[in-house]
Amino acid sequence: MGTEGNVIRNQNKRRIMIFSIFTLIFLGLLGTAYIRSREDNVLLLLMLTPGLSALAARLITKEGTKDLFLRPYFRKNGKWYLAAWILTPLFAFMGAAIYFFIFQEDFQPLSSLCAREEGIKTTMDYFRYLGTMLPLAVLVNPLMGLVQCLGEEAGWRGYLLPKLLEFMKPWKAVLLTGVIWGLWHAPVIACGFNYGTAHPIAGIFAMVVFSTVLGCIQGWLFFKTGSIWSCVVFHAALNGMDLFSPSALFMGAQVNPFLGPDPTGILGGIIFAGLAAAAFWDICRKGSEQIPA
């Protein structure tokens, strides 16, 4: 068994290396394309590349379709998919509420981008509009990002994380996957995505922290469900908020992206930080018992 274990470890080292090489090649090509064009379509392609890198590693090492973690197990996991879909935006808006409770002068719904685009003049009309639009957005917007989020999660949680579990404890593997995922965003963040262009280094650091926080939640969901689909739904629900972010709905003033009210800020993302702490504690407590077969 010792010899067999060494063979598996060496195979996984090679697979991680090949996955990393392809991920960096795709990042270099598409990151450069985005820096030059600033086209959103380039970002959509970039999101697919972790999954494509995992596929390349599987083909080169003749790993086949073993351990894809694509089976959804709907009967067992249905409640987790529903929770990830519906509760994720709710937690984001709870963080925004905390931000606006502290910075009440920033709460200017009628001066917001959304209110101006819709030409709404009264607070009552605006909140009546949100009462109709937001539930629909919560239900529909994540569906538009499922394919792209599957591309990311097939690489990070579906391939890299299980491979790292061969070399380290689950909590270390979850943290390392989150950090790598955050650093992978560096070229896009340096261009101003999420955190603006004023402080690119601070933006990259903030994205690493944010990705690690989300990675703890997604790692816990992955261990809990034995499927990457729980991570995909969570990821898509969060990304879907780009179309109805708290800053676009309720702020007319300049946004401080490092604070909030959007979930990428400290206060805007405080609920997710709490969930990540609980998830991380549970991962540490259960250890290798929860690794999906």
SETI-77194 format. One line per 3 residues: for each residue z, y, x of N, C-alpha, C. Coordinates in nm, 3 decimals, always signed. Example, Ala and Ser with C-alpha at 12.3 -4.5 7.8 and 13.67 -1.06 7.14 Angstrom:
BEGIN
+0.780/-0.569/+1.319/+0.780/-0.450/+1.230/+0.780/-0.330/+1.320 ~ +0.708/-0.225/+1.285/+0.714/-0.106/+1.367/+0.787/+0.003/+1.290
***
This chain:
BEGIN
+0.000/-0.121/+0.083/+0.000/+0.000/+0.000/+0.000/+0.126/+0.087 ~ +0.067/+0.117/+0.204/+0.070/+0.232/+0.291/-0.068/+0.270/+0.339 ~ -0.148/+0.168/+0.380/-0.285/+0.193/+0.425/-0.370/+0.248/+0.311
-0.356/+0.188/+0.193/-0.431/+0.236/+0.077/-0.394/+0.379/+0.042 ~ -0.264/+0.409/+0.052/-0.220/+0.546/+0.024/-0.279/+0.646/+0.121 ~ -0.288/+0.609/+0.248/-0.347/+0.698/+0.348/-0.495/+0.721/+0.322
-0.562/+0.615/+0.279/-0.704/+0.628/+0.247/-0.724/+0.727/+0.132 ~ -0.642/+0.715/+0.027/-0.651/+0.805/-0.088/-0.622/+0.949/-0.047 ~ -0.521/+0.967/+0.036/-0.487/+1.101/+0.082/-0.601/+1.163/+0.162
-0.661/+1.084/+0.250/-0.773/+1.134/+0.330/-0.893/+1.167/+0.242 ~ -0.917/+1.084/+0.141/-1.025/+1.112/+0.047/-1.000/+1.244/-0.026 ~ -0.876/+1.264/-0.069/-0.844/+1.386/-0.142/-0.852/+1.509/-0.053
-0.815/+1.495/+0.074/-0.830/+1.607/+0.167/-0.977/+1.647/+0.179 ~ -1.063/+1.547/+0.191/-1.207/+1.574/+0.201/-1.258/+1.637/+0.073 ~ -1.212/+1.587/-0.040/-1.258/+1.642/-0.168/-1.212/+1.786/-0.188
-1.089/+1.815/-0.150/-1.040/+1.953/-0.159/-1.121/+2.045/-0.068 ~ -1.153/+1.997/+0.052/-1.231/+2.077/+0.146/-1.369/+2.107/+0.090 ~ -1.436/+2.005/+0.036/-1.571/+2.025/-0.019/-1.565/+2.118/-0.140
-1.466/+2.097/-0.228/-1.448/+2.186/-0.342/-1.428/+2.330/-0.296 ~ -1.346/+2.350/-0.194/-1.318/+2.485/-0.143/-1.443/+2.550/-0.085 ~ -1.522/+2.473/-0.011/-1.644/+2.526/+0.050/-1.741/+2.574/-0.057
-1.765/+2.491/-0.158/-1.857/+2.530/-0.264/-1.803/+2.649/-0.343 ~ -1.671/+2.651/-0.367/-1.612/+2.764/-0.439/-1.633/+2.894/-0.363 ~ -1.615/+2.890/-0.231/-1.633/+3.010/-0.150/-1.779/+3.053/-0.143
-1.870/+2.956/-0.137/-2.013/+2.989/-0.135/-2.052/+3.059/-0.265 ~ -2.013/+3.001/-0.378/-2.043/+3.064/-0.507/-1.979/+3.202/-0.518 ~ -1.854/+3.212/-0.471/-1.784/+3.341/-0.477/-1.853/+3.445/-0.392
-1.898/+3.405/-0.273/-1.969/+3.498/-0.186/-2.098/+3.548/-0.248 ~ -2.175/+3.456/-0.306/-2.304/+3.493/-0.365/-2.288/+3.579/-0.489 ~ -2.207/+3.530/-0.583/-2.193/+3.602/-0.710/-2.101/+3.723/-0.696
-2.002/+3.715/-0.605/-1.919/+3.832/-0.581/-2.001/+3.947/-0.526 ~ -2.091/+3.917/-0.433/-2.181/+4.020/-0.378/-2.273/+4.074/-0.486 ~ -2.323/+3.983/-0.571/-2.410/+4.028/-0.680/-2.337/+4.121/-0.775
-2.209/+4.091/-0.802/-2.133/+4.177/-0.893/-2.102/+4.312/-0.829 ~ -2.070/+4.311/-0.701/-2.042/+4.438/-0.631/-2.164/+4.530/-0.639 ~ -2.283/+4.471/-0.630/-2.405/+4.552/-0.633/-2.447/+4.593/-0.773
-2.425/+4.505/-0.869/-2.479/+4.530/-1.003/-2.375/+4.574/-1.106 ~ -2.250/+4.527/-1.090/-2.143/+4.549/-1.187/-2.183/+4.499/-1.327 ~ -2.261/+4.392/-1.331/-2.305/+4.334/-1.458/-2.206/+4.228/-1.505
-2.167/+4.235/-1.633/-2.073/+4.137/-1.687/-2.129/+3.996/-1.686 ~ -2.262/+3.984/-1.696/-2.322/+3.851/-1.695/-2.296/+3.777/-1.564 ~ -2.284/+3.852/-1.456/-2.253/+3.790/-1.328/-2.112/+3.730/-1.331
-2.020/+3.799/-1.395/-1.883/+3.747/-1.407/-1.881/+3.619/-1.491 ~ -1.962/+3.615/-1.596/-1.968/+3.496/-1.680/-2.019/+3.376/-1.599 ~ -2.116/+3.400/-1.512/-2.165/+3.293/-1.424/-2.059/+3.253/-1.323
-1.988/+3.352/-1.270/-1.885/+3.323/-1.170/-1.776/+3.234/-1.228 ~ -1.742/+3.255/-1.355/-1.638/+3.174/-1.418/-1.675/+3.026/-1.426 ~ -1.803/+2.997/-1.425/-1.848/+2.857/-1.433/-1.837/+2.785/-1.299
-1.829/+2.860/-1.190/-1.846/+2.800/-1.057/-1.731/+2.710/-1.010 ~ -1.605/+2.731/-1.048/-1.504/+2.633/-1.006/-1.535/+2.493/-1.061 ~ -1.579/+2.486/-1.186/-1.617/+2.358/-1.242/-1.738/+2.299/-1.173
-1.837/+2.384/-1.140/-1.954/+2.337/-1.067/-1.917/+2.289/-0.927 ~ -1.820/+2.357/-0.864/-1.774/+2.315/-0.732/-1.705/+2.179/-0.739 ~ -1.628/+2.158/-0.844/-1.564/+2.027/-0.863/-1.669/+1.920/-0.885
-1.773/+1.953/-0.963/-1.881/+1.857/-0.985/-1.952/+1.823/-0.855 ~ -1.977/+1.923/-0.772/-2.041/+1.899/-0.643/-1.955/+1.809/-0.555 ~ -1.825/+1.835/-0.553/-1.735/+1.751/-0.473/-1.734/+1.607/-0.524
-1.738/+1.590/-0.654/-1.742/+1.455/-0.712/-1.870/+1.381/-0.673 ~ -1.982/+1.452/-0.679/-2.110/+1.389/-0.646/-2.119/+1.352/-0.498 ~ -2.077/+1.442/-0.412/-2.088/+1.420/-0.268/-1.997/+1.307/-0.222
-1.876/+1.301/-0.280/-1.780/+1.197/-0.239/-1.787/+1.073/-0.326 ~ -1.884/+1.071/-0.420/-1.904/+0.956/-0.508/-1.777/+0.921/-0.587 ~ -1.707/+1.028/-0.628/-1.584/+1.009/-0.706/-1.613/+0.970/-0.850
-1.728/+1.009/-0.898/-1.763/+0.975/-1.035/-1.687/+1.058/-1.137 ~ -1.663/+0.998/-1.252/-1.599/+1.069/-1.364/-1.451/+1.034/-1.378 ~ -1.393/+0.979/-1.275/-1.252/+0.944/-1.280/-1.166/+1.070/-1.286
-1.063/+1.066/-1.372/-0.964/+1.175/-1.380/-1.029/+1.311/-1.409 ~ -1.112/+1.317/-1.511/-1.169/+1.445/-1.553/-1.072/+1.525/-1.640 ~ -0.980/+1.455/-1.706/-0.881/+1.518/-1.795/-0.948/+1.597/-1.907
-1.063/+1.547/-1.954/-1.137/+1.614/-2.060/-1.106/+1.558/-2.198 ~ -1.039/+1.446/-2.205/-1.005/+1.390/-2.336/-0.900/+1.478/-2.403 ~ -0.926/+1.528/-2.524/-0.835/+1.627/-2.583/-0.708/+1.570/-2.643
-0.708/+1.442/-2.686/-0.591/+1.383/-2.754/-0.545/+1.473/-2.869 ~ -0.635/+1.497/-2.964/-0.607/+1.593/-3.071/-0.483/+1.556/-3.152 ~ -0.465/+1.430/-3.179/-0.352/+1.390/-3.263/-0.220/+1.427/-3.197
-0.211/+1.406/-3.068/-0.087/+1.436/-2.996/-0.075/+1.585/-2.962 ~ -0.188/+1.648/-2.932/-0.185/+1.783/-2.875/-0.227/+1.894/-2.971 ~ -0.258/+1.860/-3.095/-0.307/+1.961/-3.188/-0.216/+2.082/-3.198
-0.085/+2.060/-3.199/+0.009/+2.172/-3.213/+0.006/+2.264/-3.090 ~ -0.021/+2.204/-2.973/-0.026/+2.285/-2.852/-0.152/+2.369/-2.848 ~ -0.265/+2.313/-2.896/-0.387/+2.392/-2.902/-0.371/+2.508/-2.999
-0.312/+2.481/-3.113/-0.292/+2.587/-3.213/-0.199/+2.695/-3.159 ~ -0.091/+2.653/-3.092/+0.003/+2.749/-3.036/-0.063/+2.835/-2.929 ~ -0.142/+2.772/-2.841/-0.210/+2.847/-2.734/-0.308/+2.947/-2.793
-0.375/+2.910/-2.901/-0.475/+2.995/-2.965/-0.411/+3.114/-3.035 ~ -0.307/+3.089/-3.115/-0.251/+3.193/-3.200/-0.140/+3.272/-3.131 ~ -0.053/+3.203/-3.059/+0.063/+3.270/-3.001/+0.031/+3.354/-2.878
-0.074/+3.319/-2.806/-0.107/+3.394/-2.684/-0.131/+3.542/-2.713 ~ -0.217/+3.578/-2.810/-0.230/+3.721/-2.843/-0.101/+3.782/-2.895 ~ -0.024/+3.704/-2.972/+0.102/+3.755/-3.024/+0.196/+3.793/-2.910
+0.208/+3.707/-2.809/+0.294/+3.736/-2.695/+0.245/+3.859/-2.619 ~ +0.112/+3.874/-2.611/+0.056/+3.992/-2.544/+0.094/+4.120/-2.618 ~ +0.087/+4.117/-2.751/+0.122/+4.237/-2.828/+0.274/+4.261/-2.828
+0.352/+4.156/-2.812/+0.497/+4.176/-2.796/+0.525/+4.251/-2.667 ~ +0.455/+4.216/-2.560/+0.469/+4.289/-2.435/+0.425/+4.433/-2.449 ~ +0.317/+4.455/-2.523/+0.271/+4.592/-2.548/+0.375/+4.671/-2.627
+0.441/+4.605/-2.723/+0.545/+4.673/-2.802/+0.660/+4.716/-2.713 ~ +0.695/+4.633/-2.617/+0.801/+4.670/-2.523/+0.758/+4.791/-2.441 ~ +0.633/+4.789/-2.396/+0.582/+4.904/-2.320/+0.590/+5.032/-2.402
+0.543/+5.027/-2.526/+0.542/+5.148/-2.609/+0.682/+5.190/-2.652 ~ +0.775/+5.097/-2.657/+0.914/+5.133/-2.685/+0.971/+5.218/-2.571 ~ +0.932/+5.185/-2.448/+0.981/+5.260/-2.332/+0.901/+5.389/-2.313
+0.769/+5.380/-2.330/+0.682/+5.497/-2.311/+0.624/+5.538/-2.447 ~ +0.710/+5.593/-2.531/+0.671/+5.623/-2.668/+0.562/+5.730/-2.676 ~ +0.559/+5.819/-2.577/+0.459/+5.925/-2.580/+0.317/+5.871/-2.559
+0.305/+5.750/-2.506/+0.173/+5.691/-2.484/+0.114/+5.629/-2.610 ~ +0.197/+5.613/-2.713/+0.150/+5.550/-2.836/+0.074/+5.654/-2.919 ~ -0.059/+5.654/-2.908/-0.145/+5.752/-2.974/-0.262/+5.679/-3.041
-0.235/+5.606/-3.146/-0.341/+5.521/-3.204/-0.465/+5.596/-3.250 ~ -0.450/+5.716/-3.308/-0.566/+5.788/-3.357/-0.649/+5.848/-3.244 ~ -0.590/+5.857/-3.125/-0.665/+5.905/-3.008/-0.724/+5.791/-2.927
-0.700/+5.668/-2.973/-0.744/+5.552/-2.897/-0.896/+5.536/-2.901 ~ -0.946/+5.459/-2.807/-1.090/+5.434/-2.800/-1.141/+5.369/-2.928 ~ -1.066/+5.273/-2.981/-1.109/+5.202/-3.101/-1.117/+5.296/-3.221
-1.014/+5.379/-3.241/-1.012/+5.471/-3.354/-1.126/+5.572/-3.345 ~ -1.152/+5.619/-3.224/-1.261/+5.716/-3.206/-1.397/+5.652/-3.233 ~ -1.415/+5.529/-3.186/-1.543/+5.461/-3.208/-1.568/+5.434/-3.356
-1.459/+5.406/-3.431/-1.473/+5.377/-3.573/-1.471/+5.503/-3.659 ~ -1.440/+5.617/-3.598/-1.437/+5.743/-3.671/-1.325/+5.752/-3.772 ~ -1.211/+5.688/-3.743/-1.098/+5.685/-3.837/-1.008/+5.806/-3.810
-0.966/+5.875/-3.916/-0.895/+6.002/-3.900/-0.748/+5.995/-3.940 ~ -0.706/+5.897/-4.018/-0.567/+5.891/-4.062/-0.501/+5.764/-4.011 ~ -0.371/+5.773/-3.987/-0.296/+5.659/-3.935/-0.298/+5.543/-4.034
-0.283/+5.573/-4.162/-0.283/+5.468/-4.264/-0.415/+5.392/-4.265 ~ -0.527/+5.465/-4.260/-0.658/+5.400/-4.257/-0.676/+5.316/-4.132 ~ -0.623/+5.366/-4.022/-0.641/+5.293/-3.896/-0.565/+5.161/-3.898
-0.442/+5.164/-3.945/-0.363/+5.041/-3.947/-0.413/+4.946/-4.056 ~ -0.472/+5.000/-4.161/-0.536/+4.913/-4.260/-0.658/+4.844/-4.196 ~ -0.731/+4.917/-4.115/-0.845/+4.861/-4.043/-0.799/+4.752/-3.945
-0.691/+4.778/-3.871/-0.640/+4.679/-3.776/-0.589/+4.554/-3.848 ~ -0.529/+4.574/-3.966/-0.479/+4.460/-4.041/-0.588/+4.364/-4.084 ~ -0.708/+4.416/-4.099/-0.823/+4.332/-4.133/-0.891/+4.276/-4.008
-0.905/+4.362/-3.906/-0.984/+4.327/-3.789/-0.910/+4.235/-3.691 ~ -0.781/+4.261/-3.668/-0.709/+4.186/-3.565/-0.697/+4.036/-3.595 ~ -0.658/+3.996/-3.717/-0.653/+3.851/-3.743/-0.787/+3.782/-3.720
-0.895/+3.849/-3.759/-1.027/+3.793/-3.738/-1.058/+3.782/-3.589 ~ -1.020/+3.885/-3.514/-1.045/+3.884/-3.370/-0.966/+3.773/-3.301 ~ -0.841/+3.754/-3.344/-0.758/+3.649/-3.286/-0.820/+3.512/-3.307
-0.881/+3.492/-3.424/-0.940/+3.362/-3.456/-1.075/+3.341/-3.390 ~ -1.157/+3.447/-3.383/-1.297/+3.431/-3.343/-1.319/+3.455/-3.194 ~ -1.257/+3.558/-3.137/-1.287/+3.597/-2.999/-1.270/+3.485/-2.897
-1.165/+3.402/-2.906/-1.151/+3.295/-2.806/-1.268/+3.197/-2.806 ~ -1.332/+3.178/-2.921/-1.444/+3.084/-2.928/-1.559/+3.126/-2.839 ~ -1.574/+3.257/-2.819/-1.686/+3.307/-2.739/-1.665/+3.283/-2.590
-1.543/+3.253/-2.549/-1.517/+3.234/-2.406/-1.481/+3.093/-2.367 ~ -1.495/+2.997/-2.460/-1.452/+2.860/-2.430/-1.531/+2.798/-2.316 ~ -1.662/+2.819/-2.314/-1.746/+2.757/-2.210/-1.710/+2.811/-2.073
-1.696/+2.943/-2.061/-1.663/+3.003/-1.932/-1.523/+2.960/-1.885 ~ -1.429/+2.957/-1.979/-1.293/+2.917/-1.942/-1.287/+2.769/-1.907 ~ -1.370/+2.688/-1.970/-1.380/+2.547/-1.931/-1.430/+2.537/-1.787
-1.525/+2.623/-1.750/-1.573/+2.624/-1.612/-1.463/+2.650/-1.512 ~ -1.376/+2.745/-1.543/-1.265/+2.774/-1.452/-1.162/+2.662/-1.452 ~ -1.120/+2.621/-1.570/-1.011/+2.524/-1.578/-1.051/+2.386/-1.528
-1.179/+2.350/-1.541/-1.225/+2.222/-1.486/-1.211/+2.219/-1.335 ~ -1.217/+2.338/-1.274/-1.198/+2.346/-1.129/-1.053/+2.358/-1.087 ~ -0.980/+2.453/-1.148/-0.844/+2.482/-1.100/-0.742/+2.380/-1.150
-0.731/+2.365/-1.281/-0.631/+2.271/-1.335/-0.686/+2.128/-1.345 ~ -0.817/+2.113/-1.364/-0.872/+1.980/-1.381/-0.905/+1.909/-1.251 ~ -0.919/+1.985/-1.141/-0.957/+1.921/-1.014/-0.860/+1.954/-0.901
-0.844/+2.083/-0.871/-0.761/+2.120/-0.756/-0.615/+2.080/-0.775 ~ -0.556/+2.115/-0.889/-0.415/+2.085/-0.912/-0.386/+1.936/-0.900 ~ -0.459/+1.846/-0.966/-0.430/+1.703/-0.950/-0.445/+1.654/-0.806
-0.540/+1.712/-0.732/-0.557/+1.671/-0.593/-0.439/+1.716/-0.508 ~ -0.389/+1.835/-0.533/-0.275/+1.886/-0.456/-0.149/+1.805/-0.482 ~ -0.140/+1.743/-0.599/-0.022/+1.663/-0.632/-0.005/+1.544/-0.538
-0.112/+1.507/-0.469/-0.106/+1.397/-0.372/-0.027/+1.437/-0.247 ~ -0.015/+1.570/-0.223/+0.042/+1.618/-0.098/+0.173/+1.695/-0.115 ~ +0.208/+1.731/-0.237/+0.326/+1.815/-0.255/+0.385/+1.794/-0.393
+0.504/+1.847/-0.413/+0.571/+1.835/-0.542/+0.497/+1.917/-0.648 ~ +0.512/+1.879/-0.775/+0.438/+1.950/-0.880/+0.458/+2.100/-0.880 ~ +0.581/+2.147/-0.860/+0.604/+2.291/-0.866/+0.531/+2.365/-0.754
+0.524/+2.302/-0.637/+0.450/+2.363/-0.526/+0.300/+2.364/-0.555 ~ +0.250/+2.255/-0.611/+0.108/+2.247/-0.644/+0.069/+2.350/-0.749 ~ +0.155/+2.369/-0.847/+0.129/+2.468/-0.952/+0.127/+2.609/-0.894
+0.224/+2.641/-0.810/+0.228/+2.774/-0.749/+0.108/+2.798/-0.658 ~ +0.075/+2.700/-0.576/-0.038/+2.716/-0.484/-0.169/+2.732/-0.559 ~ -0.187/+2.654/-0.666/-0.308/+2.668/-0.747/-0.317/+2.808/-0.807
-0.204/+2.861/-0.855/-0.203/+2.996/-0.912/-0.237/+3.102/-0.810 ~ -0.183/+3.089/-0.689/-0.211/+3.186/-0.583/-0.358/+3.183/-0.544 ~ -0.412/+3.061/-0.525/-0.553/+3.047/-0.490/-0.642/+3.105/-0.600
-0.607/+3.075/-0.724/-0.682/+3.128/-0.838/-0.681/+3.281/-0.836 ~ -0.565/+3.341/-0.807/-0.558/+3.487/-0.801/-0.642/+3.545/-0.689 ~ -0.636/+3.483/-0.570/-0.714/+3.532/-0.456/-0.864/+3.518/-0.482
-0.901/+3.417/-0.557/-1.042/+3.397/-0.592/-1.098/+3.518/-0.667 ~ -1.013/+3.590/-0.738/-1.057/+3.709/-0.812/-1.073/+3.832/-0.723 ~ -1.037/+3.823/-0.596/-1.025/+3.941/-0.511/-1.149/+4.031/-0.510
-1.271/+3.980/-0.490/-1.386/+4.071/-0.487/-1.404/+4.150/-0.616 ~ -1.381/+4.084/-0.729/-1.397/+4.150/-0.858/-1.287/+4.253/-0.880 ~ -1.164/+4.218/-0.843/-1.053/+4.312/-0.858/-1.071/+4.434/-0.768
-1.122/+4.412/-0.648/-1.146/+4.524/-0.556/-1.249/+4.621/-0.611 ~ -1.336/+4.572/-0.699/-1.436/+4.658/-0.764/-1.378/+4.737/-0.880 ~ -1.252/+4.711/-0.916/-1.189/+4.787/-1.023/-1.159/+4.710/-1.148
-1.194/+4.582/-1.152/-1.168/+4.503/-1.272/-1.018/+4.486/-1.292 ~ -0.968/+4.512/-1.410/-0.827/+4.501/-1.451/-0.739/+4.613/-1.399 ~ -0.753/+4.652/-1.270/-0.655/+4.745/-1.211/-0.717/+4.874/-1.157
-0.843/+4.898/-1.181/-0.905/+5.021/-1.136/-0.937/+5.019/-0.987 ~ -0.998/+5.127/-0.941/-1.044/+5.135/-0.802/-0.951/+5.216/-0.712 ~ -0.847/+5.278/-0.767/-0.762/+5.366/-0.686/-0.681/+5.289/-0.581
-0.636/+5.168/-0.616/-0.551/+5.091/-0.525/-0.599/+4.946/-0.520 ~ -0.710/+4.920/-0.451/-0.768/+4.785/-0.454/-0.677/+4.676/-0.397 ~ -0.605/+4.706/-0.288/-0.516/+4.605/-0.227/-0.402/+4.572/-0.322
-0.343/+4.677/-0.380/-0.236/+4.655/-0.478/-0.289/+4.580/-0.599 ~ -0.413/+4.607/-0.637/-0.472/+4.537/-0.750/-0.489/+4.389/-0.721 ~ -0.532/+4.355/-0.601/-0.547/+4.214/-0.564/-0.411/+4.145/-0.565
-0.310/+4.212/-0.509/-0.174/+4.155/-0.509/-0.125/+4.134/-0.651 ~ -0.147/+4.234/-0.738/-0.104/+4.222/-0.878/-0.176/+4.108/-0.948 ~ -0.304/+4.088/-0.915/-0.379/+3.980/-0.977/-0.328/+3.844/-0.931
-0.289/+3.835/-0.804/-0.231/+3.709/-0.755/-0.102/+3.678/-0.830 ~ -0.018/+3.780/-0.849/+0.106/+3.760/-0.923/+0.077/+3.719/-1.067 ~ -0.016/+3.790/-1.131/-0.051/+3.762/-1.270/-0.108/+3.620/-1.283
-0.196/+3.582/-1.192/-0.256/+3.448/-1.197/-0.152/+3.340/-1.172 ~ -0.055/+3.367/-1.087/+0.051/+3.269/-1.061/+0.139/+3.253/-1.184 ~ +0.168/+3.365/-1.251/+0.245/+3.359/-1.376/+0.170/+3.274/-1.479
+0.042/+3.305/-1.500/-0.037/+3.228/-1.595/-0.052/+3.084/-1.550 ~ -0.066/+3.064/-1.419/-0.081/+2.929/-1.366/+0.038/+2.841/-1.393 ~ +0.158/+2.899/-1.394/+0.277/+2.820/-1.429/+0.271/+2.773/-1.574
+0.230/+2.864/-1.663/+0.218/+2.827/-1.804/+0.109/+2.721/-1.822 ~ -0.004/+2.741/-1.757/-0.115/+2.648/-1.772/-0.085/+2.514/-1.705 ~ -0.015/+2.518/-1.591/+0.025/+2.393/-1.528/+0.117/+2.313/-1.619
+0.209/+2.382/-1.684/+0.300/+2.315/-1.778/+0.223/+2.257/-1.896 ~ +0.128/+2.333/-1.949/+0.046/+2.283/-2.059/-0.035/+2.161/-2.016 ~ -0.087/+2.165/-1.895/-0.165/+2.053/-1.843/-0.079/+1.928/-1.832
+0.041/+1.942/-1.776/+0.131/+1.828/-1.764/+0.175/+1.778/-1.902 ~ +0.196/+1.872/-1.993/+0.246/+1.837/-2.126/+0.143/+1.761/-2.207 ~ +0.017/+1.801/-2.196/-0.087/+1.745/-2.283/-0.173/+1.640/-2.214
-0.176/+1.640/-2.081/-0.262/+1.548/-2.009/-0.410/+1.580/-2.024 ~ -0.439/+1.705/-2.061/-0.577/+1.747/-2.085/-0.593/+1.892/-2.041 ~ -0.711/+1.924/-1.988/-0.734/+2.064/-1.947/-0.767/+2.152/-2.068
-0.789/+2.090/-2.187/-0.828/+2.172/-2.301/-0.716/+2.266/-2.346 ~ -0.592/+2.228/-2.326/-0.482/+2.319/-2.360/-0.489/+2.445/-2.272 ~ -0.524/+2.426/-2.145/-0.539/+2.540/-2.052/-0.661/+2.624/-2.090
-0.768/+2.556/-2.131/-0.890/+2.627/-2.170/-0.864/+2.716/-2.292 ~ -0.796/+2.663/-2.392/-0.769/+2.741/-2.513/-0.678/+2.860/-2.481 ~ -0.573/+2.836/-2.402/-0.484/+2.945/-2.361/-0.562/+3.053/-2.287
-0.643/+3.011/-2.192/-0.723/+3.104/-2.111/-0.820/+3.184/-2.198 ~ -0.889/+3.115/-2.290/-0.985/+3.182/-2.377/-0.917/+3.279/-2.473 ~ -0.799/+3.242/-2.521/-0.726/+3.331/-2.612/-0.683/+3.458/-2.540
-0.643/+3.445/-2.414/-0.602/+3.562/-2.336/-0.723/+3.648/-2.301 ~ -0.831/+3.584/-2.254/-0.951/+3.660/-2.221/-1.012/+3.727/-2.343 ~ -0.996/+3.664/-2.460/-1.050/+3.722/-2.582/-0.988/+3.857/-2.615
-0.872/+3.885/-2.557/-0.806/+4.013/-2.583/-0.875/+4.129/-2.513 ~ -0.966/+4.100/-2.422/-1.042/+4.209/-2.359/-1.117/+4.290/-2.463 ~ -1.149/+4.228/-2.576/-1.224/+4.295/-2.681/-1.134/+4.373/-2.777
-1.002/+4.351/-2.769/-0.910/+4.428/-2.854/-0.777/+4.446/-2.780 ~ -0.786/+4.500/-2.659/-0.668/+4.518/-2.575/-0.575/+4.624/-2.636 ~ -0.443/+4.613/-2.612/-0.350/+4.714/-2.663/-0.384/+4.856/-2.617
-0.433/+4.871/-2.494/-0.467/+5.005/-2.446/-0.582/+5.065/-2.525 ~ -0.682/+4.983/-2.561/-0.796/+5.033/-2.638/-0.759/+5.059/-2.783 ~ -0.657/+4.989/-2.833/-0.618/+5.002/-2.974/-0.519/+5.115/-2.998
-0.433/+5.142/-2.900/-0.318/+5.229/-2.929/-0.298/+5.344/-2.831 ~ -0.383/+5.359/-2.731/-0.361/+5.463/-2.631/-0.479/+5.558/-2.623 ~ -0.449/+5.686/-2.614/-0.550/+5.785/-2.586/-0.535/+5.842/-2.447
-0.418/+5.820/-2.386/-0.390/+5.872/-2.252/-0.441/+5.776/-2.145 ~ -0.435/+5.819/-2.021/-0.474/+5.737/-1.908/-0.381/+5.616/-1.896 ~ -0.439/+5.500/-1.877/-0.361/+5.377/-1.868/-0.316/+5.353/-1.724
-0.189/+5.312/-1.708/-0.141/+5.264/-1.578/-0.151/+5.112/-1.581 ~ -0.254/+5.055/-1.520/-0.278/+4.911/-1.535/-0.169/+4.824/-1.473 ~ -0.090/+4.881/-1.384/+0.016/+4.803/-1.320/+0.141/+4.792/-1.408
+0.149/+4.877/-1.511/+0.264/+4.874/-1.602/+0.230/+4.811/-1.737 ~ +0.121/+4.854/-1.795/+0.085/+4.807/-1.928/+0.008/+4.915/-2.000 ~ -0.014/+4.897/-2.129/+0.043/+4.796/-2.219/-0.030/+4.662/-2.219
-0.141/+4.653/-2.145/-0.217/+4.528/-2.142/-0.138/+4.421/-2.065 ~ -0.164/+4.293/-2.092/-0.083/+4.186/-2.031/-0.095/+4.175/-1.880 ~ -0.193/+4.241/-1.819/-0.203/+4.239/-1.673/-0.099/+4.327/-1.606
-0.030/+4.412/-1.684/+0.075/+4.498/-1.630/+0.212/+4.432/-1.635 ~ +0.307/+4.490/-1.564/+0.441/+4.431/-1.554/+0.508/+4.424/-1.691 ~ +0.506/+4.537/-1.765/+0.571/+4.538/-1.896/+0.484/+4.470/-2.001
+0.354/+4.493/-1.994/+0.264/+4.430/-2.090/+0.265/+4.278/-2.080 ~ +0.290/+4.227/-1.961/+0.292/+4.082/-1.941/+0.429/+4.022/-1.931 ~ +0.532/+4.096/-1.973/+0.669/+4.051/-1.950/+0.702/+3.924/-2.030
+0.644/+3.909/-2.147/+0.668/+3.787/-2.226/+0.609/+3.666/-2.154 ~ +0.491/+3.683/-2.098/+0.429/+3.574/-2.022/+0.511/+3.540/-1.898 ~ +0.570/+3.642/-1.836/+0.656/+3.616/-1.720/+0.776/+3.531/-1.760
+0.834/+3.562/-1.876/+0.946/+3.481/-1.926/+0.904/+3.339/-1.957 ~ +0.789/+3.323/-2.020/+0.738/+3.188/-2.048/+0.710/+3.112/-1.919 ~ +0.655/+3.182/-1.820/+0.625/+3.118/-1.692/+0.753/+3.071/-1.623
+0.859/+3.152/-1.630/+0.986/+3.113/-1.569/+1.040/+2.987/-1.635 ~ +1.033/+2.981/-1.769/+1.079/+2.862/-1.840/+0.994/+2.741/-1.807 ~ +0.861/+2.761/-1.800/+0.770/+2.652/-1.767/+0.795/+2.602/-1.625
+0.816/+2.694/-1.533/+0.839/+2.657/-1.393/+0.970/+2.579/-1.380 ~ +1.073/+2.623/-1.451/+1.200/+2.551/-1.447/+1.183/+2.409/-1.500 ~ +1.106/+2.394/-1.606/+1.085/+2.261/-1.663/+1.004/+2.173/-1.568
+0.905/+2.231/-1.501/+0.827/+2.156/-1.404/+0.915/+2.109/-1.288 ~ +1.001/+2.198/-1.241/+1.093/+2.161/-1.132/+1.191/+2.053/-1.178 ~ +1.237/+2.064/-1.301/+1.338/+1.971/-1.353/+1.281/+1.830/-1.369
+1.159/+1.821/-1.421/+1.101/+1.690/-1.449/+1.030/+1.629/-1.329 ~ +0.983/+1.714/-1.238/+0.919/+1.661/-1.118/+0.798/+1.575/-1.147 ~ +0.785/+1.468/-1.072/+0.666/+1.384/-1.081/+0.661/+1.301/-1.209
+0.768/+1.302/-1.288/+0.769/+1.223/-1.413/+0.661/+1.270/-1.511 ~ +0.622/+1.398/-1.502/+0.533/+1.451/-1.602/+0.386/+1.455/-1.558 ~ +0.356/+1.408/-1.437/+0.217/+1.410/-1.392/+0.133/+1.321/-1.482
+0.024/+1.377/-1.540/-0.057/+1.296/-1.633/-0.126/+1.181/-1.562 ~ -0.134/+1.068/-1.629/-0.199/+0.951/-1.570/-0.350/+0.969/-1.572
***
